[in-house]
Amino acid sequence: MRRILVLWAVPRSTSTAFEWMMRMRRDMTCFHEPFGEAWYRGEDARWPRRDPDCTPVAGLSFASVWQELASAAARGPVFSKDFPHYVSHLWDDNFLDRFHHSFLIRDPAKVVTSMYSRWPEFLLEETGFSEQRALFDRLCDRDGSPPVVIDSDDLLEHPRKIVEAYCDAVGIPFIEDALSWDPGERTEVSWYDGGSWHANLRASDGLKPQPRRAADISDAPDRIRLIHDAVLPHYEHLHSFRLSPG
C-alpha cells in the first residue's frame, strides 16, 4: 500500500480549512479525523470525559478505522487530517511507517481561547499539544530529519506560498485552483456535532490572505491560562522547524 499523507494538527488550528483545500485537489481520497471518531465514539473509545453509559457506535474501533484507511491507500493516494493524541497508544514503527507525516501548529493562545468559547470544560489532554510534540520528536529521532511543519498564522497570511511550499516538501504537485471553493455545506467533515464547529468553513470561499491577530488570554480563567502556559513550550519547539513563506 502507498504511504498515507497525514497532517497531525491540534484542535482549532484551521486544520479543516487546510483539509478542505486538499479535498479540492480531487486527486486523493481524503479523511476527516477518522481516528478521532473512534476516540470519541468507538467501541474502544479513549475520550477522558466520555460518559460511561454512552452507547458506542457499533463496529467502530481503532482497528476498523485503520482497515478503512489501509483499503483506501491500496486503491490510490490518501490524505488524512487527524490529531496525534487520538492515536498515541498506537505509536510503534509498524504504525508510523505507513504514513508520510506532516504537522500543522497554531499559537496556543488562539487554540485555547477558541476551545474555551465553544467547550469551556475542555481538559489539557484534549488540546493535543503534548502528543504533537512527542510524535514530532520521535519522528525526528527515528528518521534523522524533521517532518514538514506549517504554522496556522503563516498559512492564513500567505496561503499560496505556504501551500506551495508544503506541496513541494511532501512531494505532491501544487494545484492553485484548490485554494478556492464555493461556500456551502461541508457534510464530509461533520461527523462530530453535526459540524457546528465549522461555520466559518461553510461561509468561506477559499484560503485567502488574512492579517494576523493576537489572542489575549489575560481575562481567561486561571485554569485556561495554566493550560496555555503548559502547552506553549511544545508549540514554540515545533515553531522553530516550520516552513517559511519566504
N, C-alpha and C positions, 0 to 999 in steps of 0.2 A: 504494500500500500504506500501511497505518497505520504510524506510528512504533512501534517495539518498545520497551516499557518494560524497561529493563535496570538491574540492580543490579550495580555494579562493586565487588567485595569483595576481600579478601585471604584466604589460607588460614587455617583455624581461627578464623574470626571469627563463628561462629554463623550464617553466611550460609545454610546449608542448612536450618536451622530456619525462618529467615525465608522461604526459598523454599517450604518445606512449607506455611507459613501461606498463601502466595499460591496454592498448589495447592488448598487447602481452600476458597478462594473459589468455585472452579468456574465462573468467568466468563472465564477466559483459558486459552490454550494455554501451558503452562509448559515451559521448557527448563532442564536442569541442566548448566551449564558446557559448552555444546556446542563452543565453540572450544577448550576445554581438551582434549577428546578428540582433536581434530586436532593440538594442540600436542604431546601425548604420543605418539600412536599413528598419526597420519595419514601419508599418502604424502609430505607436505611438513612433517613434524614438526620442531619447533624446540627441544624439551627439551634443555638443555645436557648432561645426563648420560645421554642415550639411547645404548644400545648400538648401534653402527653395524651390527651383524649382526642386529639385531631386525627381524623381518618386519612391515611396516606393515599396517594394516587396508586391504584393497583397496577403492578407491573413496572412502575417507575423506580429505578435504582441507579446507583453509580455504574453498575455493570451494564445496565440496559442503555444508558447514555453513551458509554464507551462503544458499545456494539453499533449504535446508530452512527456515531462519528466514523468508526472504522469502515463501516459499509459504504458510507458516502465517499470516503477517501479512496476506497478501492475502485470507485467508478470515475473519479475525477478530482480536480483541485477543490480544497475545502478551506474556508476561513471560519474561525470561531472566536467570538469575544466572550471572555469569562473573567472571573475574579479568582485569584490564587488561593484565597482562604477556603474556597469551596472544595478544593482538591488536595490540600496539604497532606492529608492522610494517605494519598496515593503516590506521593513522590518517591519513585525509585527510578533507576536508569531505564528500565524497560518502558515505563510510562513516559518519562520525559523525552526519550529518544524518538518518540512518534510525533513530536511537534517541532515546528520551526518557531521559536519563541520570540516574541516582541512584547514591549511594555508601554503602557500609557500611564503617566503620572499626572497629578494635579496638586496644586498648593493645598495643604490640608485645612487651612483656614476656610477655603471655599468649599471643600468637601464637607467638613463637619457642620458648618453653618447651614448648608443646603440640606444635609441629612436631618439636622435638628428641626428645621422648618417643616419637614414632612413626617418625621418619625422621631419625636422628642425622646423616646425611651431607648434609642439605639445604644448598643454596647460597644466598647472598644474592639471586641472580637469581630464586630460586623463591619469595621472600616477596611480591613484587609491590608493596611499599610505594612504591618509587621511581616505578614506572609509574602507580600510582594517583594520586600527587601530580602527576605530569606531565600526565596526562589531565585531572585536575580543573583545573589552572591553565590548560591550553589552552582548555578549555570556558569558563572564566571570562573569559579574554581575548577569545575569539571572540564570545561571546554577551552580554557586558557584565553578567552576573549569575551568582552561583554556583549550580551544580546542588544538588539536595537531598542532604544528608549526614545519616546517622544513625550513632550510636555503639553498639557492642555492649553496653557496660555499661548505657547508658540503656535499650536495648531489653529487656535481661533484668530490670532493676529496675522498669521502668514499661512493660511490653509494650503494654497497651491504649492508653496515652497516646501512645507513640511510633508505633505502627502507625496510630492515628487521625490523628496529625499528618502522617505520611508519605503516607497516602492523600489527605489534603486538599492536600498540597503537589504531588503528581503528578497530581491531578485525577481520582481514581477514588473510588467510594463506599467508605466504611468498612463492613466486614462483620464484626460482632463474633463470629459463630459460627465464623469461620475461625481464631480464636485457640485453638480446642480440637480435638482429634482423638483417635482411639484408638491405643494402642500397636500396633506391628506391623511387618512387613517394609516396606522402602522401596525396592523394586526400581527405581522411577523415577529414583533418584539414585545408582545403584550401578554405573555403567559402569566406574569405576576400582576395582580390587582387590576386587571383589565387595561394595563398600560397607562394608568393615571400619572405616572412619573414622567411621561414622555410628551406632555402637552407642547413643550417648546419644539420638539422634533416634528410633531404633527403640523405645526404652523409654519415650519421653516421651508425654505426653497433651495437649500444648499449650504455648503460650507463657504461662508462669505467672511471677509476680514472684519474683525471686531476689535475695538480697543480693549486693552486690559483694564480691569477694575479690581482694586484691592478689596479684600473682605475684612471687615472689622469684627473681631471676636471679643472685644473688651466688655461688651454688655451681655455676653453669653453666660449661662450658669457656670458655676465653678466646675461642675462635672465635665462639661463640654470643653472648657479651657484646659482641663487636665488631660483629656483625651488628645486635644490638639498638641499639647506640649510633648506627650508621649510618642506621637507618630511623626512629628516634624523631623527628627533626625533621619528617619527612614526615607522620607521624601527628599531631603537635602542630599542624601547619599546617591540616590538614583539620578537626581537632577544634574549632578556633576558629569553624568555619562550621556546626557540627552543629545539628540541630533540638533544641530544649529540650523536656523533658517538661512544663515549666510548673510 
